[in-house]
Amino acid sequence: MSRGEYTPRYLVFYAAVFAFLYALFQWVPSLWAEVITAQSSLAVMNALGMSSSYGVEGGVVTLSMFSGVRPVHVYIVRECSAIHVLGVVLGLVVPLRAPWIRKAVGAALGSLVIYALNVARVVTTVALTGYDVPPFTWLVSSPTIETYHYPISFLFGVVGVAATVLAMDRLALPELGDFLGRLPGTLATALSRRK
């Protein structure tokens, strides 16, 4: 659904709003999001039969799993809560030329998808560390949380953000796909005119 031409002025506006919202979410206190992430991960792990607990002490959130081959204890920090990704979602949605109701629905949908994927990422990382799961244990005999954290976070980050944007576009906010699809051509045209 095209909303007209995307002028260089609009692109500057879009980039400024995106940058502002992303930066804002870097400064928002995150303890509440860390606690929700730990509680949700705990609920999923316990539902899957993994003996787990979480705690908050001195503003530090921890998540522990006691079942499996080895116990796993992790800190749930700001980045584990994916709060910064909510800044990306709002930065993509708010400056769009679209009705506010669709923007609100798109932002809510995007936030829920990011939340669910993030909990799945935390649970997967902790479970793979605590249990010897082939083929991974054929490569690493005594894994630590770092063994799985970075590759899983990268995979969930890239695929997760793409899936989130696709879901928002297809289910709530077609203007997002229109804008992102036309962005490379619009930028190329704007840059070629400056020469």
For each residue, the residues with C-beta under 8 A, 3 or more apart:
1: 174 175 178
2: 178 182
3: 96 97 98 175 178 179
4: 97
5: 186
6: 10 11 179 182 183 186
7: 10 11
8: 11 12 190
9: 12 13
10: 6 7 13 14 97
11: 6 7 8 14 15 183 186 187 190
12: 8 9 15 16
13: 9 10 16 17 95
14: 10 11 17 18 95 96 179
15: 11 12 18 19
16: 12 13 19 20
17: 13 14 20 21 91 94 95
18: 14 15 21 22 91 92 95
19: 15 16 22 23 91
20: 16 17 23 24 91
21: 17 18 24 25 87 90 91 94
22: 18 19 25 26 84 87 88 91
23: 19 20 26 27 87
24: 20 21 27 28 87
25: 21 22 28 83 84 86 87 90
26: 22 23 84 87
27: 23 24
28: 24 25 83
29: 32
30: 33 34 78 81 83
31: 34 35 56 59 61
32: 29 35 36
33: 30 36 37 78 81 82 83
34: 30 31 37 38 61 76 77 78 80 81
35: 31 32 38 39 54 56 61 76
36: 32 33 39 40 81
37: 33 34 40 41 61 76 80 81 82 118 119 122
38: 34 35 41 42 54 56 61 62 63 76
39: 35 36 42 43 54
40: 36 37 43 44 115 119
41: 37 38 44 45 52 54 63 76 119 122 123 126
42: 38 39 45 46 52 53 54 63
43: 39 40 46 47
44: 40 41 47 48 119 120 123
45: 41 42 48 50 52 65 123 126 127
46: 42 43 49 50 51 52
47: 43 44
48: 44 45 123 127
49: 46 67
50: 45 46 65 67 68 126 127 130
51: 46 65 66 67
52: 41 42 45 46 63 64 65 66 67 126
53: 42 63 64 66
54: 35 38 39 41 42 61 62 63 64 76
55: 61 62 64
56: 31 35 38 59 60 61 62
57: 60 62
58:
59: 31 56
60: 56 57 75
61: 31 34 35 37 38 54 55 56 75 76 77
62: 38 54 55 56 57 73 74 75 76
63: 38 41 42 52 53 54 73 74 76 122 126
64: 52 53 54 55 71 72 73 74
65: 45 50 51 52 68 71 72 126 127 130
66: 51 52 53 71
67: 49 50 51 52 130
68: 50 65 71 72 127 130 131
69: 130 131 132
70: 129 130 142
71: 64 65 66 68 130
72: 64 65 68 126 129 130 145
73: 62 63 64
74: 62 63 64 80 122 125 126 145
75: 60 61 62 80
76: 34 35 37 38 41 54 61 62 63 80 81 122
77: 34 61 80 81
78: 30 33 34 81 83 84
79: 82 84
80: 34 37 74 75 76 77 118 122
81: 30 33 34 36 37 76 77 78 118
82: 33 37 79 85 86 114 115 117 118
83: 25 28 30 33 78 86 87
84: 22 25 26 78 79 87 88
85: 82 88 89 114 118 161
86: 25 82 83 89 90 111 114
87: 21 22 23 24 25 26 83 84 90 91
88: 22 84 85 91 92 161
89: 85 86 92 93 107 110 111 114 164 168
90: 21 25 86 87 93 94 107
91: 17 18 19 20 21 22 87 88 94 95
92: 18 88 89 96 110 165 168 176 180
93: 89 90 96 103 106 107 110 168 173 176
94: 17 21 90 91 103 107
95: 13 14 17 18 91
96: 3 14 92 93 103 173 175 176 179
97: 3 4 10 175 179
98: 3 102 103 106 173 175 176
99: 102 103
100: 103 104
101: 104 105
102: 98 99 105 106 172 173 175
103: 93 94 96 98 99 100 106 107 173
104: 100 101 107 108
105: 101 102 108 109 172 173
106: 93 98 102 103 109 110 168 172 173 176
107: 89 90 93 94 103 104 110 111
108: 104 105 111 112
109: 105 106 112 113 167 168 171 172
110: 89 92 93 106 107 113 114 164 165 167 168
111: 86 89 107 108 114 115
112: 108 109 115 116
113: 109 110 116 117 160 163 164 167 168
114: 82 85 86 89 110 111 117 118 160 161 164
115: 40 82 111 112 118 119
116: 112 113 119 120
117: 82 113 114 120 121 156 160 163 164
118: 37 80 81 82 85 114 115 121 122 156 160
119: 37 40 41 44 115 116 122 123
120: 44 116 117 123 124 156
121: 117 118 124 125 152 153 156 160
122: 37 41 63 74 76 80 118 119 125 126
123: 41 44 45 48 119 120 126 127
124: 120 121 127 128 148 152 156
125: 74 121 122 128 129 145 148 149 152 153
126: 41 45 50 52 63 65 72 74 122 123 129 130 145
127: 45 48 50 65 68 123 124 130 131 133
128: 124 125 131 133 136 143 147 148 152
129: 70 72 125 126 143 144 145 147 148
130: 50 65 67 68 69 70 71 72 126 127
131: 68 69 127 128
132: 69 137
133: 127 128 136 137
134: 137 138
135: 138 139
136: 128 133 139 140 143 148
137: 132 133 134 140 141 143
138: 134 135
139: 135 136
140: 136 137 143 147
141: 137
142: 70
143: 128 129 136 137 140 147 148
144: 129 147
145: 72 74 125 126 129 148 149
146: 149 150
147: 128 129 140 143 144
148: 124 125 128 129 136 143 145 151 152
149: 125 145 146 152 153
150: 146 153 154
151: 148 154 155
152: 121 124 125 128 148 149 155 156
153: 121 125 149 150 156 157
154: 150 151 157 158
155: 151 152 158 159
156: 117 118 120 121 124 152 153 159 160
157: 153 154 160 161
158: 154 155 161 162
159: 155 156 162 163
160: 113 114 117 118 121 156 157 163 164
161: 85 88 114 157 158 164 165
162: 158 159 165 166
163: 113 117 159 160 166 167
164: 89 110 113 114 117 160 161 167 168
165: 92 110 161 162 168 169 176 177 180
166: 162 163 169 170 177
167: 109 110 113 163 164 170 171
168: 89 92 93 106 109 110 113 164 165 171 172 173 176
169: 165 166 172 173 174 176 177 180
170: 166 167 174 177
171: 109 167 168
172: 102 105 106 109 168 169
173: 93 96 98 102 103 105 106 168 169 176
174: 1 169 170 177 178
175: 1 3 96 97 98 102 178 179
176: 92 93 96 98 106 165 168 169 173 179 180
177: 165 166 169 170 174 180 181
178: 1 2 3 174 175 181 182
179: 3 6 14 96 97 175 176 182 183
180: 92 165 169 176 177 183
181: 177 178
182: 2 6 178 179 185 186
183: 6 11 179 180 186 187
184: 187 188
185: 182 188 189
186: 5 6 11 182 183 189 190
187: 11 183 184 190 191
188: 184 185 191 192
189: 185 186 192 193
190: 8 11 186 187 193 194
191: 187 188 194 195
192: 188 189 195
193: 189 190
194: 190 191
195: 191 192
